[in-house]
């Protein structure tokens, strides 16, 4: 049984190399799978079909092999030399689905949110403006109920297809209780979202300009052209009020604070930028310093929004 992975392990190679529609590399360079471009090499499996995902998780379950789903790496700190396999989805997608407006859409989980935003802007699809500018796959966005100041993606999701750890597929019907802030309440450890069904709230010509204006605002206020992992901290809610993490860090004068190859962005204090071949340890070290300052100054413990990457299934 495979209890721990080692880079280049022939045992792992032999298990996965003959699987259909699955590319496996025991020591892949994962920098391009991270929006923060952190230096990282680790085992990587790229599934090209839902059937490949089913076979992969079933085999991992049988052999006690640990794995973790890797989307666009927009809110993940990848673990260099990880003793588990990163699973990345690259499903085929027929873009003609977006040639016209539909009452419901079904997408493979690997589809880019940017494609959906472009579709929304073209036709004025109301409700889809909420995920404007988020660098993620639709599956990854749903997993963490990604959102902006305009709302959250969970509001337009109706059903989700999930590969369970025994390899079977479960269809999860989404309700008003399926999500909370930056969390889903239906995906169990080890399960993989493979397709999604989405709806919308009608058509509105104003949506197109709203998306353009929000993209302009994000470009003006956030370091989108820098290697970051998105917002580091969740906003702090208490007594019906919201304490915004970025504003708190800005007021405390923490913009520009650095450690190793990473620094708090001068443009938006809730972002950390990779400035000089940063590592995951650099990011975590700076995050600990920032968290300590927040605690000392405000008496509040802000929760990290980014997945630190150390909890594989």
N, C-alpha and C positions, 0 to 999 in steps of 0.2 A: 504493500500500500504506500501511496505517496503522502508522506506526512509533512514534508518540508521541501521547498523547491530550491535548487541551486542553479545559478546561471550556467547555461550550457549543459545541463544535466541530460545524459543520454536516455535516462528513464523517462523523463518528461517528453523528450523528442519522440521516443518510440510510441508513447501513448497517443499523442495528438497529430503526428505528421501525416497519418493516413486518413484523417477525417475528411469527408467531403465538404466542400465549400467553406473550409476553414484554413486560414494561413496562420502558421505558428512560428514564432521566433523566440528562442529561449533567452536572448540577450539583446532586445530591440532598443534602439535609440528613441526615447519617448518625448524628446524635447518638442517635436512638431505636434504632439498630441496634447500639449499644454499651452494655453493662451499666455501663461507667464514665462514660457520657454525655459523652465528650470532644467538644469542638467540632470538627466535620469536615464538609466538603462535598467530594464527589467523584462521578465517574460511577457509576451504579448500574443493574444489570439485574436484574429480578425475574422468575425463570422459574416459570411456573405448572404446567408439565408436564415429564415426562422428555424428551419430544420437543423441547421448547423448549431444554432444556439441550444436547441433541445438536446441534441446529442452531447454537446459540450458540458452543459450543467449536469446532465444525468451521469456522465462519466466522472466529472469532478466529485459528485456526491458519492459515487461508488468507491472512488479511490482516496477519499478524504483530502482532495486537492483544494486549496483555498483559491478564491478568485474575487475580482472586484470589477464592476462595470466601469468603463472609461468612455465618456462621451467626447465632448470637445475639450475637456479639461479646463473649462472656464471657471469652475469653482472648486477645483481639486488641487491639492499639493501631491504630486506623484512621488512615490517612494523609490529612491535609488537603490538598486539591488534587492528589490522586494522579494520576499519569500512566498509570493503568490502570483497568480497570473492576472494580468489586466485583460478584460474582454471588451473589444471594440466592435461596434456594429457598422457594417457598410452594405446595407441592403439596396437593391435596385429600386429606382423610383421613376415612374412614368410621369414626366412633368406636364403632359397634356391634361392631367387632372386639374391643373390650375388655369386652363384656358377659358373656363367659364365659371360662373357662380353656381354653387350647389347648396342645398339646404343642410346637407351633412357631408363631411369629408372623412375618408379613412387614409391615414398616412403611415408608412413604416416609421419606426421610432428614430431612425437615423437621419431623417430629413431635416435640413437646416431651417431654423426659425426665420432666417433672412428671406428664404423663398416664400414663406407664408406671409411675411410682412409686405413683401413686394406685391403679392397677390391682393392683399387687403388694401394697399394704397391704390392699386390699379382700379379696383371695383368698388371701393368704399365700404369694405366689410366691417361692420360695427362689432366691437368686442375683441377684435384681433389687434387693435392698437396697443393693448395692454403689454404685449411682449416686444414692443418696438426696441430695436437696438441690442437685444440680449444675444450674446454670441454662444448659441447652444443648439443642440439637436432638440427636436420636439419631445423625444422620450426623456432626455435629461432634464428639460425644463419642467415637464410634468412631475417627474420624480421629486423635485424640490419645490414644486409650485412656484416657479420663477415668476417674477413680476417687476413692475416699475411703479412710479407714482400714479400711473393711470389705472392700475389694477393688477390682477394675477391671472395666469393662464388657466388655472383650475375652473374659472367661471365659464369657459367655453368648451370644456371637455365633457363628453357624454359617456364614453366607454373606453376601456383600456384592455389590450391583450397582453397577458403576462405569462411567461414561461416559468413554471414552478420548478422546484429543485429536483423533482422526479422526472422532469422532461415534459410533462403534460402542460397544456395551455388552459389558463383560466381567463374568462371574460369578466372583467370587473365593471359593473354599472356604477357610474359616478353620481353621487348625490351631493347635497349642500354640506353634508358632514364628512365628505371624503378628504378634505384638505384643511390645513391650518396654515399659519404664516410660515412660509418656506419649508413646509413639510407635506407629505402625503400620509394618509392613514391606512393604506391598503396594500402597499408593497412590502412583503415580508423579507427578512434577511435571505439573500441568495437568489431572490426572484428577479427576473429581467423583463422590463417593459419592451415589447417588440412591435406593437402597433397601437395606434390611437384613433379614436373616432371623435371628431370635433364638430361643433355647430357654430352659429354666430347669432347676432342680435339684429339681423336685418341689414339693409344698406343705407348708407348715409354719405352724401358727397363730402361732408365736412371731415370724414375720417382721413381722406387723402392728405389734406393740409395739416391735420392734427399729427399724422405720422411724420410728415416732413418737418414740422415745427419741433416735434419732440426729438427727432434725430439731430436737428441743428442744436437744440439745447444740450443734448448729451455730448455732442462734439465740443461745444463751448465750455462745458463744466466738468467733463471727465477726461482722463488721459487715455482715450480710446486708441491712440496711435502708439502707446507704450505697452510693453509686455507686462500685463497684470493678470490677476485671477478674479477680477471683479471686486465687489465690495467685500471687505474683510470681516466686518462686524454687522450683526443685526441691530436694528434700532431697538431701544429699550422702552417697553410700554409699562406704565404703572398708573393706577388710579384714573384710567381713561385718557391719559396723556402720553405723548410720544417724545422721547428724548432721542434726537437723531445722532447717530454715531459720528458721521462725518463732521457735522457742525460742532459737536463736543470736542473732537480732536483738533479742529481748526481753532476754536476759541482758546484751547490749552496751548496753542503755539507748537504743535507737534509736526506740522508740515516740514518735510525735509529731513526729519530724524532718520538716521540710517544705521544699518548693522550689516557688516560683510558686503554682499553685493546687492542688497535690497534697501529701499528707502520709502518712507511715507511720501506720497505724491504731493508736489507743490500745487497741483491743480485741484485735487479733491482728496481730502485727508483720509477718507475711508478706503482708499486704494493704496496698494503697495506696488512699487515698480521694480522690476529686475533691471538693475543698472550695470551690473558687472558680473556676469556668469553666476548669478545667485543660486543657492542650493535651497532645498526644503528646510534644512536646519537654520539657514539665515533667516528665512521667513518666520519660522516658529520662534526664533530668538527675539526678533524685532516685535513680534506679536505679544510675547510675554512682557516685554518692556512697556509697550503701549497699554496693555491690559492693566499692568501695575499702576501706571500713571493715572488711568481712568478711575481705578479703584481708590487711589489716594486722594484725588482731587474731587471726585463726584460721589464717592461711596457706592458706585454702581459697578456691577460685573456684567459687561457686555458680552454676549455670546457670539462666538465666531460663526460667520455665515459660510465660510469656506470649509470644505471637507478636508481635514488634515491627512486623510489617506491611510490611516493606520488601523482601519477596522474592516478587513476583508471578510467575506463569508467563508 
